[in-house]
Structures are given as structure tokens and as C-alpha cells.
Amino acid sequence: NISNKILLLIFIIATILIIISVFIMLLKIKVIKNNVIQTEIATLHNLLQNAIDAKQNITLSNAISISHNQDLHYALIQDDRSTAVKILTKIAKELDQYTFIKKVKLHLHTKDTHSFVRAWKLSKYGDDLSSFRNTLLHVKKIKKPFSSFETGRVGLVIRGIAPLIKDNQYNGSIEVIQGVDSEAKSFEKKGYHILLLMNDNLTKIAWKAKTAPSVGNYKLSQKVFNANFLDNAKNIDFDLLIKNKKFHDDKYYYTYQKIEDFSGKTLGIFLIGEDRKIVDYSINSAKEIVYNSIINMVVLIIV
């Protein structure tokens, strides 16, 4: 009869609507998952960039401040190394004692780009740095302070460099050197992880880093790190990571950020990661909302 035909038509329409709705919602889940991952990746990049910008500003501001020490100028001009040693060791000790800047390395150079004082290794000085320390050549050329990543004997670090200029004469430069160990600790507390990875072809300069752990075509260039994260990172397909800007295994979600020097030359990457269970929790929370919406929609259509 007519009522049964109408009921059958309603049933067919309702079934089609349910199928279409469920299909759309399932597609929505895939979009939500990608959005959650992209949001987490953006968060990781922002956190890292802010941390590195802050560290570079700190190293640069300290270098500029030390460069105004007139006694240091005179010590360098008069080749008075003992006075320069006293000044720099005192500054390094006070920074370590009274600020959050720990284990800072101060390096004073002559105008011909030779080491004058390494405050952390006083016995080593006088060596010519011009063959591999492009930042020192650059500061001598522009005669302005700046900060940059650069590879040294021990690996890839952040350097704040300021010229020592008196009476318009360039007398040398002062350098503040820091790694990213404090940033690694800070990231760990938030459930994130970072690895400073230097291109392994730079070990011809950073020869002390040859024995450092290898990760893909890179060498680890930091002392503080999460051992589990490092072990998992060794199994990453870096071709996929570089291509997609993301990668994941059963424990972590990964992304990366290039490390460049002042000239734009790529020196390595920051490998950034987050525990998968944290990201999956956000994804599952979003999925739950969609599933509830599907159930409510089906119930309404049936009613």
C-alpha cells in the first residue's frame, strides 16, 4: 500500500543519508589527524626557534658587553696575556655563578685571527684559526657584532662574536660560545626532544666529534640528550623525513629544522621529536568528538 511504499522510500533515503554522513565523517577524521600532527609540528618549530633565538641573543649580548671592557682592549694591544686571562676567567666564573648561563666558553682572538686566550683551556693558544673559522674573518671584515652557528674542533655550536675596536683600529675579537644542552633539558621537561645533528662531512674540521654517535649522515653535537630518543632516531628514514618534513615510528613523531651559518650554508639539522602517546591522545580526543557526532546524526536520522 501507499504507506508502506512511503515508509520504504523514507528508509532508503535515511540509509543513503547515514552512509553519506558516515563517509564524510570518516574523511573528516583523516583531516583532523593531519591537522593535529601539523599543529604539533608547528608548535615544536616555534618552541625551538624561540629557544635558539634567545640563546643567540644571549651569546651576542654577552660578547658585546665584554667587548667594552677597556682593560681587555689594553691587554690585547699590549700582548699582555696574563691580564687577559684574569679578566676572562673572572667573567666566566661570575656568569656561571650568578646567572643561568652555565659552562660558557670565552675566546679572545688577535687581529690576525690567532687564538689569544681560551678561558676554558688556558694552555692552548697562539694557533691560527683563519683556515676554518669563517665567523672570525667575517667579523674582521664587517667590524660589527653578530651571532651564528659554526663548526669548531669540538662540533657545532652557537657563537656570539664582537670586534674589539679602539681609536678606529681593529685589535681583535671576543667570542662567547654555547651549546644547546640547556635547551635540551628544557624540552625534556615538556615532553619534547631535540638533537643537534652536524653534517658528518664537517668532522674534517670538528675532528673531536668523530667519535660522537652517528644518526643517519650526521654526528650528534651535544652532551645532554634523551638516550631512547637517540636510539630510535638512528632508525629514521631521513629521505622521507626531509621530503615530508615529518616522520613517525611506534614511539615518536619527528620533524626537523635546518641549521645554517651566517652565510646561509647548511651545517646540519635539529631533529625535533614528541612522544607519540601525547600526539595520539590529542588525535583520539578529536576522533571521539567525530564518533559522537556520527552516532548522534545516525540516531536523529533514524528517528
Steps between C-alpha positions, in 0.01 A plus 500: 500500500595866478611527866740209462638648180554834676660323798730306266597823322574669834707198604700508176560877529597465867744218417659705222530800733661288771751351255589842359525654847723223633722522191536878540575465871765234437666730249480771763690276743791473254504879459487550877790258551714688247402834657597380847838377376564822307406706805739301718778539242443876485509515880831312507653731239383812682629379835838413352534822302413712803752309712779532243427868436521562876829309527653688208391832647654406835834400346506815289406738783769346722760533227407866446513567875844340538631687195452829691747395769782750450751297703445213256574736210828612655598142584449397138677806357797463737517122457438465873358151509508458879266799547267373228490160672405657835223708342341218299522233771336740745218580254444130422489417873251779575273400212499141625445605862244779473302430181325206336777495236711198594830373364531793260819506293678829435757529222713806428664533158772726363454727198673244279245232607719307741381365832613725786308357797270201531349558844407129532841371383772751590788281383386506137557829316683653207352270234386645170120479461466665160483175301168384644346777717307699241308692768825656622591608148149640457505706822840638399354598164173661616632620842157444653380246757284208389398149604505183295528124508844377402702181512812493714737229617245355742191525280213728408428783747348848529749785495451866591791706369583868551795700362743680730547840341687792657575831327349355183757220503395135491696323772329161507174342610333339800282193463237346726436132423203294615331173411135398530517276807281732708241509221506119481429483875216751467344305213519175697297653783221579251499153346693609190845400375768665286823377346756738352632305202803621305569393140749216532720646224587783743698262722808599299470825698328361810744212533420457870142413400604199291428269793158659569187289434392486136141559393450453128756717321549714809702514820346586834634835625369529857568339837151499650245285315232235547666161439174330391424779255851476358475121457168530316631787286772274362229299319332798333466507122653846457407514131131478598552743788660762276239447227190509721643713781363242741547137594373269770569162652324314780644733768551850355386755247797677336561817306814697425638849458804594291802658667675766293797727563510877441556446126207262457712186476325193645699347786253242625152467644312507823307176534191578708269240645199446721381187678245330277264427789457877556416568135279190477306617805417827320406310184280254691327783685413661167388162361270448798321824424446388139380154603248655741382725219453198273295317764283804567443555129404135439259506792338820376463367147345175628259695719 
